[in-house]
Amino acid sequence: MLIKYAGSRDFAYACAVWKVFKSLSGTKKENEIESLWDLLLQFKGPIVKVLQVLSGMPGLWSSPVAARLQLLSSTSAPLSSSEWREYLKMMVPEIHPKLSFDSVHTGSLGQVHGVFWSQEEFRACKIQYPNMTEILKKDFKFLEIWSNLYQWWKPGIDTTHMLSHLYTSMKQELDYVQEGKWMQWFQKYFQAIPWIRIPSYYPEDSNPTTLMMSWVRGNNFSDELLRGLSQEMRDILSYRLLYAWYQPFFSKGILHADPHMGNYMWDENLCIYMVDFGCICSFSNQWVIGAKALYTALLNKEKTEKIYSTYFGFDPLSPMQTACIDQWAKFLYGPFLVEGVRSLSHSMVQEGLNLLKDIHQTLQRHGPLRIPYEFLLLDRSCVALGSTLIRLQGALCWKTCFQNIMCS
C-alpha cells in the first residue's frame, strides 16, 4: 500500500498506541523496542513529526525509545513502489518524465526528487504524500487516545493543551507555498554570509503540495563522512552550525524548529546548507528576551521562577516544579555556562535521558506540569542540534561562541 491509511493504518495505530503505552513503564526489552521501531518506520505523515516533538518531553518514553524517536525522520526509507510512480504521474504530470528516482530524500510529509529541468539545470521538487490532510485528522484522533491514556497514567506532564498547537503547526507544514516563503526569508537573512547556503525557491512552479527549488549538493553529518575531517574543520563546522540556527532566533525571533541531521549538510568549503523550512517557529520579542534572561540567570546563579512565568507563559510554579525546569535548563545551557575549550561529550546523550527520567518521576509526585508549546519547540531544537554537535566533536569555547551569537 502506498501510504498506510484507512483500516490498515487504524490497526497499526492501535498496535503502536499499545506498545507505546507499555513503554511508559520503562521496562521494555531490546526486542520489544525493535518491534516498536519497525512499526513506527511504516508510518508517513504528521505522526512522525509529532512523535519527534514529544520525544523531548520528560518521562513520556523510556530512555531507549526516546533516543530512537529522535532519529525517526532521518532513518525512514523513501517510497519507490510502482504505486508511488503512478501517483507522481497524476500529481505532477508535466514534470514526471524529468524526475530522478536515484536522487531522492524522504521526509515525514513528502519526498524530494531530483528534476532534470533542462540540460543545464538540475532542480529539486518536494512532493507531498497522498491524503495528508485526511491522514492529519486521523493521526490526531489517535494522538488524542494516546494523550488520554497518558493523562490517566499519573502524568508528570500535562499534555491536554499541546495537541491543538501541534495540529495547527502540522496543518501549516502541509502548505508548501508557506514553506517556500520561509525559504526566501532565510535566503534573504543570510545573503551576506557566504558560508550559509539556502536553496532558491521557484514560486511559479510550486503549489501547496509541490515545492520546486534549486538542488543543493552537500554531505550529511554521518560519522562515516565526518571521519576524515581535521580538528580545525570540525571546529569551523560546529561554530557555523550553531550560528546558522541561533542567530535568526536571537536577532529576529525566527527558529528553524526541525534541526535533525537530514535538514542540513556541509561541503568541502565548510559551507552549511539549510534545507526543509516547513517547521519554522516565530517567537515574540518577549520570548527572545526571556531566553536571554534565563541564560543570564543560570550563568549568575540567580532565581528563575519569575522568568518562566513572565516571559514563557508557565502557570504559577511550585518550588519543586521550578527546580525541575532549572535542572533541565542547566543541562541544555550547560556547555554555554563554563569557560574553556572543550568538545561535547558523547555521554551527554545518556545523561540527558537519565535526567529526563528523574525529572518526570519528581513531577509525578508534585502534580503535572504544563509546558508551553514554544518552550517545547526550543527544547527540541536544542536537543536535536546538540546531538549533531556531539557527533562533530568540535573543540570550542562554547560559552564565548554562544554569547557572541546571542548578543550580536
C-alpha positions as CSV (number, residue, x, y, z in Angstrom):
1,M,0.0,0.0,0.0
2,L,1.4,3.4,-1.0
3,I,0.7,5.2,2.3
4,K,-0.6,3.2,5.3
5,Y,-4.1,4.6,5.9
6,A,-7.8,3.7,6.4
7,G,-8.2,0.2,8.0
8,S,-4.6,-0.8,7.9
9,R,-3.4,2.4,9.4
10,D,-6.1,2.1,12.2
11,F,-4.8,-1.3,13.1
12,A,-1.2,-0.2,13.1
13,Y,-2.1,2.8,15.2
14,A,-3.8,0.6,17.7
15,C,-0.7,-1.6,18.0
16,A,1.6,1.4,18.3
17,V,-0.5,3.0,21.0
18,W,-0.5,-0.2,23.0
19,K,3.3,-0.7,22.6
20,V,4.0,3.0,23.4
21,F,1.7,2.8,26.5
22,K,3.6,-0.3,27.6
23,S,6.9,1.6,27.1
24,L,5.8,4.1,29.8
25,S,6.8,1.6,32.4
26,G,10.4,2.0,31.3
27,T,11.0,-1.8,31.3
28,K,10.9,-2.6,27.7
29,K,13.3,-5.3,26.5
30,E,15.5,-4.8,23.4
31,N,13.4,-7.0,21.2
32,E,10.2,-5.1,22.2
33,I,11.9,-1.8,21.3
34,E,13.0,-3.1,17.9
35,S,9.4,-4.3,17.3
36,L,8.0,-0.8,18.2
37,W,10.7,0.8,16.0
38,D,9.8,-1.4,13.0
39,L,6.2,-0.5,13.4
40,L,6.8,3.3,13.6
41,L,9.0,3.2,10.5
42,Q,6.0,2.1,8.5
43,F,4.3,5.4,9.0
44,K,4.5,8.5,6.8
45,G,2.7,11.7,7.8
46,P,2.3,14.1,10.7
47,I,2.5,11.3,13.3
48,V,6.3,11.1,12.7
49,K,6.9,14.8,13.4
50,V,4.6,14.8,16.4
51,L,6.4,11.8,18.0
52,Q,9.7,13.6,17.5
53,V,8.5,16.7,19.1
54,L,7.1,14.7,22.1
55,S,10.3,12.7,22.4
56,G,11.9,15.6,24.3
57,M,9.2,15.8,27.0
58,P,10.3,14.5,30.4
59,G,9.4,10.9,31.0
60,L,6.9,10.3,28.2
61,W,9.1,7.4,27.0
62,S,11.7,5.1,28.3
63,S,15.2,6.2,27.5
64,P,15.8,3.8,24.6
65,V,12.5,4.7,23.0
66,A,13.2,8.4,23.4
67,A,16.6,8.1,21.8
68,R,15.2,6.2,18.8
69,L,12.3,8.7,18.2
70,Q,14.8,11.5,17.7
71,L,16.1,9.6,14.6
72,L,12.7,8.7,13.1
73,S,12.6,11.2,10.2
74,S,16.2,10.7,9.2
75,T,16.0,6.9,9.0
76,S,12.8,6.2,7.2
77,A,13.1,4.8,3.7
78,P,11.9,6.7,0.5
79,L,8.9,5.4,-1.4
80,S,9.8,3.9,-4.7
81,S,7.0,1.5,-5.5
82,S,5.1,1.4,-8.7
83,E,2.1,2.9,-6.9
84,W,4.2,5.9,-5.9
85,R,5.3,6.4,-9.5
86,E,1.7,6.2,-10.7
87,Y,0.8,8.8,-8.1
88,L,3.5,11.1,-9.4
89,K,2.2,10.8,-12.9
90,M,-1.1,12.0,-11.7
91,M,0.2,14.6,-9.2
92,V,2.9,16.2,-11.4
93,P,2.3,15.1,-14.9
94,E,4.2,18.0,-16.5
95,I,7.5,17.1,-14.7
96,H,7.1,13.4,-14.2
97,P,9.3,12.5,-17.2
98,K,12.0,14.7,-15.8
99,L,12.0,13.2,-12.3
100,S,15.0,11.3,-11.0
101,F,14.4,8.2,-8.9
102,D,18.0,7.9,-7.9
103,S,18.4,11.3,-6.3
104,V,15.7,11.0,-3.6
105,H,15.4,12.3,0.0
106,T,12.5,11.2,2.2
107,G,10.6,13.1,4.8
108,S,7.6,12.6,7.1
109,L,5.2,14.6,5.0
110,G,6.7,14.4,1.5
111,Q,9.6,13.2,-0.7
112,V,12.2,15.2,-2.6
113,H,13.1,14.1,-6.1
114,G,15.8,15.5,-8.4
115,V,14.4,17.0,-11.5
116,F,16.3,17.2,-14.9
117,W,14.8,20.7,-15.5
118,S,16.9,21.4,-18.6
119,Q,20.3,20.3,-20.0
120,E,22.0,23.0,-17.8
121,E,19.8,22.8,-14.7
122,F,19.1,20.1,-12.1
123,R,16.4,21.1,-9.6
124,A,14.7,19.6,-6.5
125,C,11.0,19.0,-6.2
126,K,9.3,18.1,-2.9
127,I,6.0,16.3,-3.5
128,Q,3.6,15.8,-0.7
129,Y,2.5,12.2,0.1
130,P,-1.2,11.5,-0.8
131,N,-4.1,12.0,1.5
132,M,-2.1,14.1,4.0
133,T,-4.9,16.3,5.0
134,E,-7.1,13.3,5.7
135,I,-4.3,11.5,7.5
136,L,-3.6,14.6,9.6
137,K,-7.1,14.4,11.1
138,K,-6.8,10.6,11.6
139,D,-3.4,10.9,13.2
140,F,-4.6,13.4,15.8
141,K,-7.6,11.3,16.7
142,F,-5.2,8.6,17.7
143,L,-2.9,11.0,19.4
144,E,-5.9,12.1,21.5
145,I,-6.3,8.5,22.6
146,W,-2.6,8.4,23.5
147,S,-2.9,11.7,25.4
148,N,-5.9,10.5,27.3
149,L,-4.1,7.2,28.3
150,Y,-1.1,9.2,29.4
151,Q,-3.2,11.6,31.5
152,W,-4.9,8.7,33.1
153,W,-1.5,7.2,33.9
154,K,-0.4,9.6,36.8
155,P,1.3,12.1,34.4
156,G,4.2,14.3,35.2
157,I,3.4,16.5,32.2
158,D,0.0,18.0,31.3
159,T,-0.4,17.3,27.5
160,T,-4.1,18.3,27.2
161,H,-3.3,21.7,25.6
162,M,-0.4,20.5,23.4
163,L,-2.2,18.6,20.6
164,S,-4.2,21.7,19.4
165,H,-0.9,23.6,19.0
166,L,0.7,20.6,17.2
167,Y,-2.3,20.3,14.9
168,T,-2.1,23.9,13.9
169,S,1.7,23.5,13.3
170,M,1.3,20.4,11.2
171,K,-1.5,22.0,9.1
172,Q,0.8,24.9,8.3
173,E,3.6,22.4,7.4
174,L,1.4,20.9,4.7
175,D,1.3,24.3,2.9
176,Y,4.4,24.2,0.6
177,V,3.7,27.7,-0.6
178,Q,4.3,28.9,3.0
179,E,7.4,26.8,3.2
180,G,8.7,28.4,0.1
181,K,8.2,31.9,1.6
182,W,10.2,30.9,4.6
183,M,12.9,29.6,2.3
184,Q,13.0,33.1,0.7
185,W,13.1,34.7,4.2
186,F,16.2,32.7,5.3
187,Q,17.9,33.2,1.9
188,K,17.5,37.0,2.3
189,Y,18.5,36.9,6.0
190,F,21.8,35.1,5.3
191,Q,22.6,36.7,2.0
192,A,25.6,38.5,3.4
193,I,27.0,35.2,5.0
194,P,28.8,33.3,2.2
195,W,29.2,30.1,4.2
196,I,25.5,29.6,4.8
197,R,23.6,28.4,1.7
198,I,19.8,28.3,1.2
199,P,18.1,26.7,-1.8
200,S,16.3,29.0,-4.3
201,Y,12.5,28.8,-4.4
202,Y,10.6,28.8,-7.7
203,P,7.1,30.0,-6.8
204,E,5.8,29.9,-10.4
205,D,6.5,26.1,-10.5
206,S,5.1,25.4,-7.0
207,N,1.8,25.0,-5.3
208,P,0.5,24.0,-1.8
209,T,1.5,20.3,-2.4
210,T,4.5,20.7,-4.7
211,L,7.6,22.7,-3.9
212,M,10.2,23.5,-6.6
213,M,13.6,24.6,-5.6
214,S,17.3,24.5,-6.6
215,W,19.2,21.3,-5.9
216,V,21.9,21.6,-3.3
217,R,24.9,19.3,-3.3
218,G,26.4,18.6,0.1
219,N,27.4,15.9,2.6
220,N,25.3,14.7,5.5
221,F,26.7,14.7,9.1
222,S,27.1,10.9,9.3
223,D,30.1,9.5,11.2
224,E,31.4,8.0,8.0
225,L,31.6,11.3,6.2
226,L,33.0,13.2,9.2
227,R,35.7,10.7,9.9
228,G,38.3,12.3,7.7
229,L,37.9,15.9,8.9
230,S,40.7,17.6,10.7
231,Q,40.0,19.1,14.2
232,E,40.2,22.6,12.7
233,M,37.5,21.7,10.1
234,R,35.3,20.2,12.9
235,D,35.7,23.4,14.9
236,I,34.6,25.6,12.0
237,L,31.6,23.5,11.1
238,S,30.5,23.3,14.7
239,Y,30.5,27.1,15.1
240,R,28.8,27.7,11.7
241,L,26.1,25.2,12.5
242,L,25.5,26.9,15.9
243,Y,25.4,30.3,14.2
244,A,23.0,29.2,11.4
245,W,20.4,28.0,13.9
246,Y,20.5,30.6,16.7
247,Q,21.5,33.8,15.0
248,P,18.0,34.2,13.4
249,F,16.4,33.3,16.8
250,F,18.2,35.8,18.9
251,S,18.1,38.6,16.3
252,K,14.6,38.1,14.8
253,G,12.8,35.5,16.9
254,I,12.8,33.0,14.0
255,L,13.8,29.4,14.7
256,H,14.2,26.5,12.3
257,A,12.5,24.1,14.7
258,D,13.3,20.9,13.0
259,P,17.1,20.5,13.1
260,H,17.5,16.8,12.7
261,M,20.5,15.6,10.7
262,G,18.6,15.3,7.4
263,N,17.9,19.0,7.3
264,Y,21.4,20.4,7.0
265,M,24.5,19.5,5.0
266,W,28.1,20.7,4.5
267,D,30.6,20.8,1.6
268,E,34.4,20.8,1.1
269,N,34.5,24.5,1.6
270,L,32.8,24.1,5.0
271,C,29.7,25.8,3.9
272,I,26.4,24.9,5.8
273,Y,23.4,24.1,3.7
274,M,20.0,24.5,5.4
275,V,17.0,22.7,3.9
276,D,13.4,21.9,4.8
277,F,11.6,25.0,6.0
278,G,8.3,23.5,6.8
279,C,8.7,23.7,10.6
280,I,9.6,27.3,11.4
281,C,8.5,29.0,14.6
282,S,8.2,32.7,15.0
283,F,8.7,33.8,18.6
284,S,7.6,37.1,20.2
285,N,10.2,39.5,21.3
286,Q,9.2,38.7,24.9
287,W,10.3,35.1,24.3
288,V,13.7,36.1,23.0
289,I,14.2,38.4,25.9
290,G,13.2,35.6,28.2
291,A,15.7,33.2,26.6
292,K,18.5,35.7,27.2
293,A,17.3,36.4,30.7
294,L,17.1,32.7,31.6
295,Y,20.7,32.2,30.3
296,T,21.9,35.2,32.3
297,A,20.2,34.0,35.5
298,L,21.7,30.5,35.2
299,L,25.1,32.0,34.5
300,N,24.9,34.2,37.6
301,K,23.1,31.5,39.7
302,E,20.1,33.8,40.2
303,K,16.4,32.8,40.8
304,T,14.5,31.9,37.7
305,E,10.8,31.4,38.7
306,K,9.7,34.9,37.6
307,I,11.4,34.4,34.2
308,Y,9.3,31.3,33.5
309,S,6.0,32.9,34.2
310,T,6.8,36.4,32.9
311,Y,8.4,35.6,29.6
312,F,7.5,32.0,28.8
313,G,3.9,31.8,30.0
314,F,4.2,29.0,32.5
315,D,1.4,28.7,35.1
316,P,2.4,29.6,38.7
317,L,5.1,27.0,39.6
318,S,5.8,25.3,42.9
319,P,9.4,25.4,44.2
320,M,9.8,21.8,43.2
321,Q,8.5,22.4,39.6
322,T,10.8,25.4,39.3
323,A,13.7,23.2,40.4
324,C,12.9,20.6,37.8
325,I,12.8,23.1,34.9
326,D,16.0,24.6,36.2
327,Q,17.7,21.2,36.1
328,W,16.8,20.7,32.5
329,A,17.7,24.3,31.5
330,K,21.1,23.9,33.2
331,F,21.7,20.7,31.2
332,L,20.7,22.3,27.9
333,Y,22.6,25.5,28.6
334,G,25.4,23.7,30.3
335,P,28.2,23.9,27.7
336,F,27.5,27.7,27.4
337,L,27.9,28.3,31.1
338,V,31.5,27.2,31.6
339,E,34.8,28.7,30.4
340,G,37.4,26.8,28.4
341,V,37.8,25.0,25.1
342,R,36.2,21.5,25.0
343,S,34.3,19.0,22.9
344,L,30.8,18.0,23.8
345,S,30.9,14.6,25.5
346,H,29.2,11.6,23.9
347,S,28.0,10.8,27.4
348,M,25.7,13.8,27.4
349,V,23.1,11.8,25.4
350,Q,22.6,9.2,28.1
351,E,23.0,11.8,30.8
352,G,20.1,13.8,29.3
353,L,17.8,10.8,29.0
354,N,18.6,9.8,32.6
355,L,17.9,13.4,33.8
356,L,14.5,13.5,31.9
357,K,13.5,10.2,33.6
358,D,14.4,11.6,37.1
359,I,12.6,14.9,36.4
360,H,9.5,13.0,35.3
361,Q,9.4,10.9,38.4
362,T,9.7,14.1,40.5
363,L,6.9,15.8,38.6
364,Q,4.7,12.8,39.1
365,R,4.9,13.3,42.9
366,H,4.3,17.1,42.7
367,G,1.5,17.5,40.2
368,P,1.5,17.6,36.4
369,L,3.4,20.5,34.7
370,R,2.0,22.3,31.7
371,I,4.9,23.1,29.3
372,P,4.2,25.9,26.8
373,Y,4.4,24.7,23.2
374,E,7.0,27.2,22.2
375,F,9.2,26.1,25.1
376,L,8.9,22.5,23.8
377,L,10.0,23.5,20.3
378,L,13.0,25.5,21.6
379,D,13.9,22.5,23.8
380,R,13.6,20.1,20.8
381,S,15.7,22.3,18.6
382,C,18.5,22.4,21.2
383,V,18.5,18.6,21.8
384,A,18.5,17.7,18.0
385,L,21.2,20.3,17.1
386,G,23.2,19.3,20.2
387,S,23.3,15.6,19.0
388,T,24.9,16.7,15.8
389,L,27.4,18.9,17.6
390,I,28.3,16.0,19.8
391,R,28.8,13.9,16.6
392,L,31.0,16.7,15.1
393,Q,33.3,16.8,18.2
394,G,34.3,20.5,17.6
395,A,36.5,21.8,20.3
396,L,35.4,25.4,21.1
397,C,34.8,27.7,24.0
398,W,31.1,27.2,23.7
399,K,30.4,30.0,26.3
400,T,32.1,32.6,24.2
401,C,30.6,31.4,20.9
402,F,27.1,31.4,22.4
403,Q,27.4,34.8,23.9
404,N,28.7,36.3,20.7
405,I,25.7,34.9,18.8
406,M,23.2,35.9,21.4
407,C,24.5,39.5,21.6
408,S,25.4,40.2,18.0
